[in-house]
Amino acid sequence: MRDPEGSARYWIPGMRVAAALLGGYAFTWGFISLGVAGLFAAGMEFHDAEHLSYILGFLVFLAVFLWAFSARGLARV
């Protein structure tokens, strides 16, 4: 007979990876969108604002992805 709590342990790494990828993508998408809009509204050329936001977005995605694995509990992710 399988342990119901033991079988849930196999899902935790997969849930963390999914949270890191999907949540990180969604958060980074919002960050880049707001960054481009804000920088363009502040007077920066559109493509310059776009490139700067993408560069910063890569660093933000890396930070969010790593945070998803360093968080103590899965509920915080």
C-alpha positions in Angstrom: 0.0 0.0 0.0 1.4 3.4 -0.9 1.8 6.2 1.6 -0.4 9.1 0.5 2.1 11.6 2.1 5.1 9.9 0.5 3.6 10.1 -3.0 3.2 13.9 -2.5 6.9 14.3 -2.0 7.5 13.4 -5.6 5.4 16.3 -6.8 7.2 19.0 -4.8 10.3 19.4 -7.0 8.0 19.5 -10.1 5.8 22.1 -8.5 8.8 24.2 -7.6 10.1 24.0 -11.2 6.6 24.9 -12.6 6.3 27.8 -10.1 9.7 29.0 -11.0 9.2 28.9 -14.7 5.6 30.0 -15.0 5.6 32.5 -12.2 9.0 33.9 -13.2 7.8 34.3 -16.8 4.6 36.1 -15.7 6.4 38.4 -13.3 9.1 39.2 -15.7 6.6 39.9 -18.5 4.9 42.4 -16.3 8.2 44.0 -15.2 9.3 44.4 -18.9 5.9 45.8 -19.9 5.9 48.4 -17.2 9.5 49.1 -17.7 9.1 49.8 -21.4 6.0 51.9 -20.9 7.5 53.9 -18.0 10.8 54.5 -19.7 9.1 55.5 -23.0 6.8 57.9 -21.0 9.9 59.4 -19.3 11.3 60.4 -22.7 13.6 57.5 -23.7 13.5 56.3 -27.3 11.2 53.2 -27.6 13.9 50.7 -28.7 16.3 51.9 -26.1 13.6 51.5 -23.4 12.8 48.1 -24.8 16.4 46.9 -24.8 17.1 48.2 -21.3 13.9 46.6 -20.0 14.8 43.2 -21.6 18.3 43.3 -20.1 16.9 44.1 -16.7 14.1 41.6 -17.2 16.7 38.8 -17.7 18.2 39.6 -14.3 14.8 39.8 -12.7 13.9 36.4 -14.2 17.1 34.9 -12.9 16.5 36.4 -9.4 12.8 35.1 -9.3 13.8 31.7 -10.6 16.5 31.3 -8.0 14.2 32.6 -5.2 11.6 30.0 -6.1 14.2 27.3 -5.1 15.6 29.1 -2.1 12.2 29.8 -0.5 11.7 27.6 2.6 8.1 26.7 1.9 6.3 26.0 -1.4 3.4 28.3 -0.3 5.8 31.3 -0.4 6.6 30.7 -4.0 
